[in-house]
Every structure is written in C-alpha cells, then in structure tokens.
Amino acid sequence: MGFSSLTALAQELGALEMAEPVHLSVFTTGAAQVRSEALPYPEKSTVAGPCGVIPREFPMLTCATIDIELPPPPSFLASLRGDQAPEITSRLLKEMLAEPGNTIAAWRGDMRFEKSWRSLAVPAASPETSSAASTGTSTGANTGASSAAKPDLAGFKHGGTYLITGGYGGIGLSTAAPFMQHFNANVVLLSREGLPARDSWERYVASHSPANRIAQRIRAVRALEALGCGKILPLTGDVCNSAEMRAAVDQAETTFGALSGVIHGAGVIEDGPILAQTRGADCPGSRPQSHRVAGAGRAVPGWHAGSHAAVLIFLDCYPARRTDRLCRSQ
Ligand SMILES: NC(=O)c1ccc[n+]([C@@H]2O[C@H](COP(=O)([O-])OP(=O)(O)OC[C@H]3O[C@@H](n4cnc5c(N)ncnc54)[C@H](OP(=O)(O)O)[C@@H]3O)[C@@H](O)[C@H]2O)c1
C-alpha cells in the first residue's frame, strides 16, 4: 500500500466502531535501508509516516511494516533447467500471523532485521554552551547567535557558501548564525517573500511596526551581519519552482562562487490528526520539503497535515539513494 491508500484505510477503519483490534501488515520493496545498502525508492519510504502515526491515533489499530527483498528470477540457463525463484510466501504468512505489534522489519535474503531503539547519553553541557544558552540577543531577532558554542559540524567548509531555503524561518536563521560565526561562511537566505532593496531597509524599519514580518527579517539579517564574519545575500524564490531555484543558484554563485552546500529549511507546517486530514489539490506542508528535493513529482501528493512525518522520512531517505549512486559511480 502507498501513503495515500494507507491513510485512507486508517480513516475508514478509524470511523468504524470496532469490537476487536485490527492489525495492518504493510509490505514494501525497496522502501527501507538496511545498513548502507541501496535505497532505490525513497518515495516509497513515505508509508512509514502513517504506519508510525496510525497506532498512536487509533488505539484499536496496530501497524507493522515489513520491507522485503524479492528473490531474483532464475537465470536463463537455470530456467531451462526448470529452477524456480526461491519461495518467500511462507515468510510473508509468518509475518502476517505474528503477534500483532508496531514493528518495523526488513528481510534481506534469509536474514530478518527489526528496528529497535537504544538510549544515548546526552553529553554534559560545557560552560561555554550553558552561558551562551542563557544569553539573549539584544535585537530580539532569532538569529541563533545566542547559542554560540562551537557545534560539531565536521564537513562544512570554512569560507564556503551555503544556500538556506526558508532562510528567515526559525530553522533558517538558527542555521545561518553558526555558519557565519564558526565557518566565516557566506550565507544565501532564500524565501518566497524576500526583502526589499537594501537601500530602503532603514526607511522600511523606521516606518513599520516592530511586529511587521519584513521589518523583523531586516533586523534579523542586520543582527547576522553584525556578527562581523561572512556575508549575507537575501534572495527571493519558491523551492517548488525549479526556474526560480535555478536563477537563485546562479545569482548566489555569481556573487560568492560555487555553493558548498544547501540547507533545506523551507516549509509550512499544517499538522493535525489523520481523521481530520483532507486530500486537497495542494499540500503546503509537504510541498516545499519533498517536491523539489526529489526534483520530480510529489513524494506525498495532496494530503494535508499527517504527511509531515512521511515527508521528513522521505527527506532522510532521499540522500541515502543519492549516496548510493555516488558510491557506485566512483
Ligand atoms: N522549527 C522546528 O522545530 C522544526 C522541527 C522539525 C522540522 N521543521 C520543519 O522545518 C521547516 C521550517 O521550519 P521553521 O520553524 O523554520 O518554519 P518557519 O519559521 O515558519 O519558516 C519557514 C520559512 O520557509 C519559507 N518558505 C515557506 N515555503 C517556502 C517555499 N515554497 N519556498 C521558499 N521558502 C519558503 C518562509 O518564508 P516565505 O513565507 O517568505 O516563503 C520562511 O522563511 C518546516 O517545514 C518544518 O516542518 C521545523
């Protein structure tokens, strides 16, 4: 089952007055990654969104996901000998007849893997972290400059250029500050509404209320620039529009040189329970996050709200597919 059919099924089951608990076993192929193997269909991973949420919202439902590996068909010579592909039906039946639970499992060959969690100790806060966390910013802008402890960000380039989509959001501004402070990086902040021309900022801020969205953005950019390291380029563009994104990348590279990385922080959250979800023509919650990351079509089409978990899982899985491709091409 896919994301939409599973969500619709949960809505129908949830609307029934069920006397007995119901268990759903959701089988997929190529939708989960075991260790560092290829993840050929990251868009299929979106079923994990409703599978994770359904048991929490519907006490009578349990939901297990099982990613299976289809056995390869016998070679031409083997088929001439009458060889058959290995039989996996009994394995699937065993999964379906198992004690109902909200398990996440994957079969690879004869091996069964089941996802589990283990706790990790949170490292004690260093004096630098504690004092930075307790210091507010004088501008009131959410630049994240207050949490100035050097983060463990191996792999980021000193003096590099980073494009941050959703650049004026909580995530965008909090990400921009450490890039500038610790990596002396140039930061490109991109959002749909953007900012007016720089030479009008002074007048704009003076003539608008402190609560004005654009005035807040201008103050946030100024607070970042006041850090004294790296430069900021504010750009306008919609991540769902590939022409606008191409133009933004061109402009960023013309200004600062090649991009060192892109932080995808654009998004609109519209959350709610599965029973309240509707299937609309558009999905602001998932659109920015999944659409142009994939570059082709929708990973989660048209569902409001509950797609959030699915989109985030997709975003985790998509780089796994790309990583595998890069590894194979080397
Ligand atoms: N905050 C959290 O703790 C948290 C945790 C996990 C995940 N997230 C996810 O991270 C994303 C950002 O969260 P946030 O808290 O930073 O949100 P936010 O404060 O509401 O900011 C969203 C930013 O994205 C921009 N934006 C929205 N749609 C866009 C589009 N199509 N193209 C370009 N820019 C767009 C907005 O500016 P314009 O309106 O001008 O475009 C704004 O700058 C959300 O999708 C959220 O689900 C957030």
The ligand as a Tripos MOL2 file, in Angstrom:
@<TRIPOS>MOLECULE
LIG
   48    52     1     0     0
SMALL
NO_CHARGES

@<TRIPOS>ATOM
      1 N1         11.0020   24.5470   13.9120 N.am      1 LIG1
      2 C1         11.1840   23.2750   14.2390 C.2       1 LIG1
      3 O1         11.4430   22.9170   15.3950 O.2       1 LIG1
      4 C2         11.1230   22.1960   13.1740 C.ar      1 LIG1
      5 C3         11.4140   20.8850   13.5230 C.ar      1 LIG1
      6 C4         11.4000   19.9050   12.5230 C.ar      1 LIG1
      7 C5         11.0830   20.2460   11.2360 C.ar      1 LIG1
      8 N2         10.7860   21.5260   10.9320 N.ar      1 LIG1
      9 C6         10.4650   21.8150    9.5460 C.3       1 LIG1
     10 O2         11.3600   22.7860    9.0160 O.3       1 LIG1
     11 C7         10.6450   23.6750    8.1660 C.3       1 LIG1
     12 C8         10.9210   25.1040    8.5920 C.3       1 LIG1
     13 O3         10.5230   25.2770    9.9490 O.3       1 LIG1
     14 P1         10.5920   26.7040   10.6260 P.3       1 LIG1
     15 O4         10.2550   26.5310   12.0490 O.co2     1 LIG1
     16 O5         11.8920   27.3670   10.2840 O.co2     1 LIG1
     17 O6          9.3750   27.4190    9.8610 O.3       1 LIG1
     18 P2          9.0330   28.9790    9.7810 P.3       1 LIG1
     19 O7          9.6400   29.7250   10.9340 O.co2     1 LIG1
     20 O8          7.5790   29.0720    9.5430 O.co2     1 LIG1
     21 O9          9.7880   29.4620    8.4480 O.3       1 LIG1
     22 C9          9.5120   28.9240    7.2010 C.3       1 LIG1
     23 C10        10.3930   29.6300    6.1910 C.3       1 LIG1
     24 O10        10.2320   28.9520    4.9450 O.3       1 LIG1
     25 C11         9.9330   29.9200    3.9410 C.3       1 LIG1
     26 N3          9.1470   29.1930    2.9450 N.ar      1 LIG1
     27 C12         7.9560   28.5560    3.0900 C.ar      1 LIG1
     28 N4          7.5760   27.9860    1.9440 N.ar      1 LIG1
     29 C13         8.5580   28.2490    1.0500 C.ar      1 LIG1
     30 C14         8.7440   27.9370   -0.3160 C.ar      1 LIG1
     31 N5          7.8460   27.2360   -1.0020 N.pl3     1 LIG1
     32 N6          9.8730   28.3660   -0.9340 N.ar      1 LIG1
     33 C15        10.8150   29.0940   -0.2710 C.ar      1 LIG1
     34 N7         10.6750   29.4060    1.0280 N.ar      1 LIG1
     35 C16         9.5690   29.0130    1.6750 C.ar      1 LIG1
     36 C17         9.2040   31.0580    4.6840 C.3       1 LIG1
     37 O11         9.2980   32.3200    4.0670 O.3       1 LIG1
     38 P3          8.2370   32.8050    2.9330 P.3       1 LIG1
     39 O12         6.8790   32.6580    3.5240 O.co2     1 LIG1
     40 O13         8.6460   34.2090    2.6140 O.co2     1 LIG1
     41 O14         8.4670   31.9010    1.7680 O.co2     1 LIG1
     42 C18        10.0370   31.0950    5.9670 C.3       1 LIG1
     43 O15        11.2310   31.8380    5.7550 O.3       1 LIG1
     44 C19         9.1620   23.3170    8.2700 C.3       1 LIG1
     45 O16         8.7930   22.6070    7.1220 O.3       1 LIG1
     46 C20         9.0870   22.4150    9.4630 C.3       1 LIG1
     47 O17         8.1430   21.4180    9.2560 O.3       1 LIG1
     48 C21        10.7940   22.5070   11.8570 C.ar      1 LIG1
@<TRIPOS>BOND
     1     1     2 1
     2     2     3 2
     3     2     4 1
     4     4     5 ar
     5     4    48 ar
     6     5     6 ar
     7     6     7 ar
     8     7     8 ar
     9     8     9 1
    10     8    48 ar
    11     9    10 1
    12     9    46 1
    13    10    11 1
    14    11    12 1
    15    11    44 1
    16    12    13 1
    17    13    14 1
    18    14    15 2
    19    14    16 1
    20    14    17 1
    21    17    18 1
    22    18    19 2
    23    18    20 1
    24    18    21 1
    25    21    22 1
    26    22    23 1
    27    23    24 1
    28    23    42 1
    29    24    25 1
    30    25    26 1
    31    25    36 1
    32    26    27 ar
    33    26    35 ar
    34    27    28 ar
    35    28    29 ar
    36    29    30 ar
    37    29    35 ar
    38    30    31 1
    39    30    32 ar
    40    32    33 ar
    41    33    34 ar
    42    34    35 ar
    43    36    37 1
    44    36    42 1
    45    37    38 1
    46    38    39 2
    47    38    40 1
    48    38    41 1
    49    42    43 1
    50    44    45 1
    51    44    46 1
    52    46    47 1
@<TRIPOS>SUBSTRUCTURE
     1 LIG1         1 GROUP 0 **** ****
